[in-house]
Amino acid sequence: MAAAMQIWWPRFLLLLCLTCKGSTFYVPGVAPINFHQNDPVEIKAVKLTSSRTQLPYEYYSLPFCQPNKITYKAENLGEVLRGDRIVNTPFQVLMNSEKKCEVLCGQSNKPVTLTVEQSRLVAERITEEYYVHLIADNLPVATRLELYSSNRDSDDKKKEKDVQFEHGYRLGFTDVNKIYLHNHLSFILYYHREDTEEDQEHTYRVVRFEVIPQSIRLEDLKTDEKSSCTLPEGANSLPQEIDPTKENQLYFTYSVHWEESDIKWASRWDTYLTMSDVQIHWFSIINSVVVVFFLSGILSMIIIRTLRKDIANYNKEDDIEDTMEESGWKLVHGDVFRPPQYPMILSSLLGSGIQLFCMILIVIFVAMLGMLSPSSRGALMTTACFLFMFMGVFGGFSAGRLYRTLKGHRWKKGAFCTATLYPGVVFGICFVLNCFIWGKHSSGAVPFPTLVALLCMWFGISLPLVYLGYYFGFRKQPYDNPVRTNQIPRQIPEQRWYMNRFVGILMAGILPFGAMFIELFFIFSAIWENQFYYLFGFLFLVFIILVVSCSQISIVMVYFQLCAEDYRWWWRNFLVSGGSAFYVLVYAIFYFVNKLDIVEFIPSLLYFGYTTLMVLSFWLLTGTIGFYAAYMFVRKIYAAVKID
């Protein structure tokens, strides 16, 4: 269902574009490009990436062949933050025009010479397993992998061919301490022929972009004066070795092959976006639903049976003294709404949590409708950044009203704390990490003008909106507490071991984490292994299940705490409700050790630095969800009993 929605929505937008033919209205990133015979199809380079180093580099950071004039594409904020540096290349590709072998740069009788420094750099990038990412008509290049598996059901055990794709192509490979460069690229482009009127020329649309990288040594490439070349036949040729200790001479060559395809333009991303098994996502959804039903059963037992019985007994005026000895949650009615320590910090963190919640909810919902598809590069991150800025008005409003409810009176300081506490931590960590990335001359380093622009957005958009929301939230009537607070605090009895805060975090975090850990694997793969994440329909369902499970487990934990006559639930509930963030941290460490092959210091620092930001944001999000669910629950149960 989710995958069908992902395909249907771009087709609807495409239909909308086609019905507007003749006008200038096109949905960004959706309108197709029509090509005629021999029209140029521009091949652009995006970046070089490696899951071992997590440091992207520009395409021309290596000595590739360059065009006469290098032109970089104007990028949005998301592309800059992702490390994309889209630039033109010297590949000459014409629509539906074959090329057997062409020399990319240099003359036929004069190959390219790599200096010792360039050879060392290329060899280093190959050993670090870097991939090269190219695009044609906004389609990323993919390398076809054909895997063979034996069919156990058949008697003769025939081998079945399983076709898979990986994004980009490998820069080279190593074998027995020798390093080889992929210096020949065989492009395979698929086109779809569009139906047109008989008197018009055929139009074509690019629907797939594949590459077969090859390593062919200089002596095996036969070239002529027209910059054409002849590839060696069979497996007699040797690969092009790169010796990092001396100069290397080689040719950069390419070939182009076109094939007609039945794939429609609206479905051309399916090849790239259906690389993961959808059944695993359905298993995740079913697993999450089971967890929610389990929690619902516990809540039903507490609320319908225990809590209703408690309230009925409490409301019996003739037996109220005996009732007070049976249970403990009513005994703390005079202290349960007592303001906690550091109310300004608590309300500021909860305000940032509301800001995050609104941003994530809108981004996932819009992405589920297909408006933030991977074809719109950087759109997801750009939208998230701007939405977080604009959601400051809701975060400020909720923080201001809660701060007034907690008897706070310094609203200006509270608004400044809300606008700077969480964003300041994020910006500080990112700036420190960015300094290390700058030192590596990576394209992942955010340029200084972009940092200045982000600061201007923070202080020019987010800060005023937070102040505006905080002002109106602080002026609004505070939340009505159903019972009055005693002047003298009640003594808290000694708590059992299982009421320890850390034990509560472990108990409360395991079920929400279990509801979303399968989807978390695909998210980590998309972030750290340069994969596409596209099934936002599943992610939206998992997010809703996460909200429900966090709310339910928070209510259960605060009920047990009040029954133990411990009324200090404000901070504890906020910390415990975000307990699933602890398991996200544990899973991130497990993923680093078992899935990634990072050994250097700076890539490890980047991984754990950005993981810290993810865990902090997830803790704020789940803690805020659990806090407000528990707050509504506490107000509800104390409003249902008669208190003198």
N, C-alpha and C positions, 0 to 999 in steps of 0.2 A: 504493500500500500504506500509506504513512504517513498520507495524507489519510483513507483508509478507517478506519484505527485511531483517528484523531482523532474521527471521527463515531461509531464503534462504542462507545467507552468512555463518553461521556456518556449514550448510550442505555442502556447496561448499568446505570449508576448510577441513571438514571431508573426503570428497571424495578425496581431494588432498592428505590427509594423507594415505588413504587406497591404492591409486594408487602408493604411494611410499613404499609400504610394501616390506620389504627386505632391505631397506636402513635405515639409522639412522635419517632421517629427519622427524621431527614432529613439527607442529605448537604449541607453548606453550599454555597450557590450553585447547586445542581442542582434542587431541588424547584421545580416550576412553580407559578405563581399562576393560579388559575381566576377568571374574571370572569363575572358575569351581566349581563344587559341593563341598561344605564344605571348600572352600577357605576363609580365614579370611577377613572380611570387617571391617576395622578399624573405630571406632567412635572417633572423636576428638572434643574437646571443643574449642570454639572461645572466648567467653567473656560473661559477664552479662551486660545487658543494661536496662535502664529505661528512659522513656520519661519525667518522673517527675524530675529526678535529672540531666540528661544529662551527667552522670559520669559513664563510663564503668569500669568494674572491671574484673580482671582475674578470671578464673573458680575456681582455688584453693584458692582464697581469702576467700571462704566459706569452711566449713569442709566436703567437699564431699569425697567420697572414692577415694583413690589414688592408681595407679599401683605401682609395685615394683620399677620402674625407671621412673621418670618424664622427658619427652623429649619435648622440645619446638621446633616448626617448625621455620626454618630460614625464616624471613619475609622480604618483600620488604618495600620500604619507605612508600608507600601508606598504607600498613597494619599497620605499626607502628603509623602513624599519625591518623589512624582511631581507634586506641586503641585495635586492634586485638592482642591476644596472644594465638595462636593456640597450643594446648598441647594434648598429648595422654590421654586416659581415660582407666579404667579397664573393660569396657564393652567388653564381648567376644561374637562377632557376626560372624556366619559362613554362607556362601552363601547357601540360600535355606534350611536352617536348623532351625527348630522351637525350641523355648524354652518357656515353659509354665510359669515358674517363677524361677528366680535364685536370690540368695542372693549376693549382689554386694561386700560387704566387711564385715568383722567380721565373726565370727563363728556362726553356726546355734543356738547354745545354749548360745551365748554371743553377744548381740546386741551392736550397736555403742552407745557410751555415749558422748553427747554434754555437754561441760562444761557450766557454767553460762555465761561466756564471749562469747563463741561460740553461745549459744542459743540466747543471746541478739543481736548478729550480724545478725543471720539468721532471727530473728523476725523483725529487722529493715529493712533488704533487702526486706522482704515480704510486709511489710506495704508501702514501697516505690515502689511497683509494678515492681519488677525486673523480666526480662525474661532471660532464659538460652538459649544460642545458641550453638547447636551441628552441626557437619557435618559428613556425611558418603559419601565417594567417591566424596568429594567436593560439595555435595548437602546439603544445609542447612535444618535443621529439621523444620517442619511446624506442627501446631496444627489445626486440622480440626474443623471448627465451622459450625454447622448445624442450620440455621435459618429458621423458619417457618412463612410463610405469607399467608393470606387468599386470595383466587382467587375470586375477585369481579365479574368476568364475568360469573361464573357458578352459577346455582341456589342454589346448596347445599353448596356453599362457602367452598370448600375443601381447605385444607392447603397445600401449595406447599413448598417443601424443597429446600432451597437455601444454597448450600455448599460454604463456604468461608474458607480461610486459614489465619492464622496469623503467623508471623515469630517467631521461637523459641517456648518455652513453659513457662508458668508462674511458678515462683519458688514456689508459694503457694497462699493462699487466706485468707481473714479475714471474720469473721462472728460473729456479736454480741460481739465485743471487744475481740474475741478469734482469735488466729493466727494458721493457719494450713499449714503444709509443704507437698508438693508433693514428696513423698518418693518412689513411684513406677512409673516406666516409661514403658509403653507398646509400643514398637517400631513396626511400620508397614512399611516394606520396599517392594517396588515394583521392580520387575526385568523384563527385556525383554530378551526373549530367542533368541539368534542369530542362523541363519541357518548355519549349518556346514556340512561337508562331513559325510557320514554314519559311517565310521570307526573311527571317532574322537569323543571325548567327547563333550557334550553340553557346550556351553559358555553362560554366563549371563552377563547382564549389569544393574547396578542400575539406575533406572529412577525416583524414588520418595522416599522421606524419611519423614514419618509422625510419630507423637508420641501422645499418649493419657496419660497425666499425671494424677495420682491418689494419693490420700492421704489415707493411710491405717494405722491404729494404730497398735502398737506392739502386742497387745493381739490377734488381728484378723488374724495375719500372722502365719500360721503353717509351721514350718521349720523342716528339718531332718538333719542328719549328713553329707549328701552329698551336703550341701549348696543349696538344692532345697527348694522350698516353695510352699504353696498352697494358692491361693487367695480366700478370702471369697466369697460365692455365694450370689447373690441378693444385696439388699440395707440395709442389716442388720448391716454391719460393720460401725464403726465410723471413722472419719478422724484422722490423726496424729497431735495432738496439740503440739505447741511449746510454752512452758512457759518461757518467758525471765528472770524470777526471780530465776530459779533453773535449775539443771541438767535435761536433757531429754534423754531418751533411745528410740531408734528406729532402724528399719532395712531399708537399702537402697536396693531395689529390682528392677528387670526389667524382661521383657518378650520380645520375638522376634517372629514376625509373618511375613511370606513372602507371597506375592501374585504376580501372573503373570500379566503383563500389555501389552497392545498393543501399548503403547507409545514408539516411537523410541528414541534412545539415543540422536539424534540431537534435539529432541523436548522436552527433559526432563525438561528444565527450563521454559516451557510455563506455568506450574501451578503456579510458583512463580512470573512470570513477567506479567501475564495478570489479576492481581487482580484489576486493575483500569479499569473503563469503557472507551473504546476507543472512543465511541461516544462523550464523553465530550471533548476529544482532538480535534476531528474533529470540534466540535462547536467552540473551541478556534481558530482553523485555519480560519474558515469561518468568525468569529468575527474580527480577525486580518486583513483579506483581505478586509473586509468592511471598516475598519479604513483606510487602505492604499489607497483604492479607493477614500475615502472621501478627504484625504489629496491631492491625485493626482488631484482631481477636483479643489481644491483651488489653487494648483500650476498652473494648466492649465489656470485658469482664470487670475492669476497674470502674468504669463510669456507670454502666447499667446495673451492676450488682453491688459492688462494694460502696461506691460513692453515693448512689441513690439511697442505699440502706443507711449510710452515715448521716446523710442530710435528713432523712425521715426521723432518725433517732434524736438528732440534735434539736429538731423542731418540737419534740415532745417536752413541754415545759415541766411536766411533773417528774420526769426522770432525767433531767439534764445533768445532774451531778454524777450519776452513774455513767452516763454517756461520755462525759469528759475523761473518764478513766480508761475507756476502751480504746480510743483513738487519739492521735496527737495533732492532726492537722488543724482542728478548730482551736486548740489551745494557744496557737501562735497568731490568732486573728488580730491581736493588737500590735504585732510587730512585723507581719508579713509584707506590709507596704512601707516599712521604714526605709528611707533613702539609704543607698549603699555608700561605701567609700568611693571617692573619686567619681562623682556623678558626671562631671564634665567629660572626662575621658571615655566613660561608658557610653554616654549619649553620642559622642563624636564617632566612636567606632561603629555604633549601630547606625548612625547616619550614613557613614561610608558603606556599610553593608547594604542599606536600602538603595544607595546609589549604584552599587554593583549589581544588585538583584534586578533593578529596572533595566539596566544596560544589557545584562546577559539575557533576560527574558525577551527583550525586543530583538536583539541580534539573532538569537536562535530561531525565533518565530519568523523573522524576515528571511533568514537563510533557508528555513524549511520551505518557504514559498518559492525558492529558486532565485531570489533577487540578488543574492550575494554568492553566486556560483563561482567556481575557480576560474572561469573564463574572464571574469572581471578581476584582474590581478590586484591584490592589495585592498580590494573593496571591503573585505571582512574586517581587517584590522583598522582601516580608516574609519569605518562606521562605528566600530567599538570605541575608538578614542574620542570621536566627537560626541557619541551618545553619553559616554561617561561624563564629559564636560557638562552637557545640557541636563543630565539627570541630577546635577548638583542641587537644583531647586527642590527636588523631592527629598533628597538626603538632608538638606538643611532644614526643611519643614519638619520632618519626623524627628530630627535631633533636637530642634528647638522646643518642640512641644514636650518631648520626653524630659528634656532638661528642666523645663518649668515644672513638670509633674514631680520631679525629684527635688524640688525646693531650691533650684539654682536661680541665681539672680544676675550673673555676669554674662549676659547673652552675647555681647560683642566678642569677648574672649572665647566663649564657647563656639561661636560661628567660625572664628579664625582657626581654632583647634580642629573643627570638623573639616574645614577646607584644606588644611595643610598636613594633618597627622599621617593619614594613610598615603595620600599622594606624595608627601615629602619622603616617606620611607621608600616608596617605589622609585621615585626619581633619584634618590641618593644611591640606591643599590645599582640602578641602571647606569648612572653616571660613572661609578667606580668600575663596573664591568666594561663600559664603553672605553674607558682609558686603556684597559688591557687590549681591547680589540683594535684600538687605534695603533698601539704599539706593534701589532702584527700586520698592519696595513691591509686589513680585511675590508671588503665592501659591506660587511655587517656592522661596521662602526657607523653610528648615526652622525652625519656631518654637523658641524657647529651651527650653521644657519638653521638646520632642522631643530636642534636643541633649543635655540633661541625662540623659534616659532612655537615649540611645545610649551616653553615657559610663558610666552605671551598668551597662549590659549588658556593655560592654567590660571594665570593671574588676571587675564582679561575677560574670560568667559566663566570658568568654573567658580572662581572665588566670588565674584559679584552675585552669581546665581545662588551660591550657598548662603551668602549673607541675606539675600532677598528672601529665600525660603525660611531661613532661621528666624528672621524678623517676624514674618507672619505666623510661623509655628509657635514662637515664644509669646506672641500676643494672643494666640488662640487659647480658649479655655483648656486647662490641663485635663488629663484623663481623670474621670471620676472613680475614686476608689470606694468600694462598697462598705468598708469598715474604717473606723478611726484608728489612728496610731497612738499607742500609749506613750507617755512621757518617759517612763523608765523602761529600758530594754529588759526583756525576759531572759533569764539565764538559760543557756543552751546545754542540754544534757550531753554526756559523753557519747560520741557516735561510734557505731560499729565499723569494723575494718572495711566493709564493702561500701561505706559511705564516703570513703576517701576520694578526693577530687580526681586523682590520677586513675584510680580504679573506675570511677564514673566515666572518665573520658574513654577508657578502653571498652567499657560496656556499651556506652551510647554510640560510639563511632563505628562499631563492626557491622551493624545492620544497614545503615545508609551506605557505607562503603561497599558492602556486598551487593547492593542494588545497582551499582554503577561501575564496578571495577572492570567489567568486560569492555564497556565503552571507553573506559579510561585507557586501555591498552591501545586502541585505535587512535585516540587523541595523542598519546605519547609517540606513536609511530609517525603520525603526521607532523609533529613538531620536530622530533629529533632524527628522523630517518627520511625526511624530504618526501613524504607521501602526501597524497591528496586525501582530505577528509570531506566527504560529500553527503553522507547519510544524516542530514540534519533533522529529518523526520524522526528517526530513531532517537537522536540526541534530545529532541524536544520532549518525547515521551519519557525518556530517562530523567530529564530535568524535572518534569512534573512529579515523577515517582520519588525523586530525591527530596523535593519540597515536602511531599506528604510524609515520607518516612522520617525526615528530620523533625517535622512538627509532632508526629506521634511519639517518637522516642523521647523528645523533650518533655512532653506532657507526662509521660510515665516517670521520667527521672525526677521532675519537680514534685510530683505527687508523693513519691517515696521519700524525698527529702523533707517535705512538710509533715509527713506522718512520723518522721523521726524527730520532730519538733525543732528542726533547724530552719530558721526563717531567713537565713542569709543566702537567698536563692538568686539574686540579681546577677552578680558576677559569675557565680558557680554555674548557673544555667547557660550563660553565654559561652563560657569556656567548654562546658561538657557538650553542648549542642554542636560545637565545632569539632568534636572528637574524631570525626571521619577524616579531618585534615591530617591527623597523626598517621592514619593508615595510608593516606596518599603519600606522605613523606616516606614511610617504610617501603611502599611499592616503588617509589621513584628510586630509592637506593637499590632495591632488587633489580629494577629495570637497568640501572647503570651497570651493575655487576654482571648480569646475565645476558643482556641484549645488545649493549654497546661495547665497542672495542676502543675506548678512550683511555690513553695512558699518559698523556702529557698534562702538565699542570694547568695551563690556561684553559684548554677545553673542559677540563674537570671543574675548574672554577666557574666557567660560564654555565655549565650544566647545573651545578648546585646553587649558583646565584639565582638563575631564572626559576629553578625549582622552588627555591625559598619564596620567591614572589608568588608563584602559583599556589603554594601551600598556605601562605598568609592570606591571599585573596579568597581561597576556598574556605578557610577558617572563618573569615569575616562573613562570607555569604551564608554558610550553614549555621554559624552562631547567631546571626541576625534572624534567620528563619525560625530557629528553635526558640529564641528569646521571645519573639512576639507571639508565637503559638502558646508558650507557657504563660505569658502575661495575660492573654485573653482567657486561658483556662483558669488561672488563679482568681481573676476578677469574677469569673462566672460562678465558681464554686462558693466563694465567700458571699456573693450576692444572693445565693439560694438558701442560706441558713439565717435563722433568727438570732441576732446577737443583741444582748442588753446593752 
